[in-house]
């Protein structure tokens, strides 16, 4: 069974874990990258005016830089997001 690990990482921590996991499982990886990268201020969730909160509260999508790729014969997908920061994403 082929596995695909899909991840979003604003600061690189989730990327490292997702890539390690994928390597251990022999899985393909796909990184979700926003068109406009997040800055440290954008992801400071304790600030009600931070971009992450505006997107979440406004139920706005975050446009992606890269369109979804096709991964033939993939049966299982595993997604990884930073804790509490899974944003709405536009595919």
PEHU-V711691 format. One record per residue. RES is the residue in one small letter. D_LAST is the distance of its C-alpha to the last C-alpha in Angstrom with 1 decimal. Layout:
BEGIN
RES:D_LAST + RES:D_LAST
END
This chain:
BEGIN
x:24.7 + x:21.9 + x:19.7 + x:16.4 + x:16.1 + x:12.7 + x:13.5 + x:13.1 + x:16.4 + x:17.6 + x:21.2 + x:21.2 + x:22.8 + x:20.0 + x:19.2 + x:22.9 + x:23.0 + x:19.9 + x:21.3 + x:24.8 + x:23.7 + x:21.9 + x:25.0 + x:27.3 + x:25.5 + x:25.0 + x:21.2 + x:18.5 + x:16.2 + x:12.7 + x:12.4 + x:9.4 + x:10.7 + x:10.3 + x:11.5 + x:14.5 + x:15.9 + x:17.5 + x:21.3 + x:23.7 + x:24.3 + x:20.7 + x:20.6 + x:24.2 + x:23.5 + x:27.2 + x:27.0 + x:25.9 + x:24.9 + x:22.6 + x:19.0 + x:17.7 + x:20.0 + x:19.2 + x:15.5 + x:16.6 + x:19.5 + x:18.0 + x:15.0 + x:12.9 + x:9.2 + x:9.0 + x:7.3 + x:6.7 + x:9.5 + x:8.6 + x:6.5 + x:6.5 + x:10.3 + x:12.7 + x:15.2 + x:18.1 + x:20.3 + x:18.1 + x:19.4 + x:18.7 + x:15.7 + x:16.6 + x:14.4 + x:16.1 + x:15.8 + x:18.7 + x:20.9 + x:20.1 + x:17.2 + x:14.1 + x:12.2 + x:9.7 + x:6.3 + x:3.8 + x:0.0
END
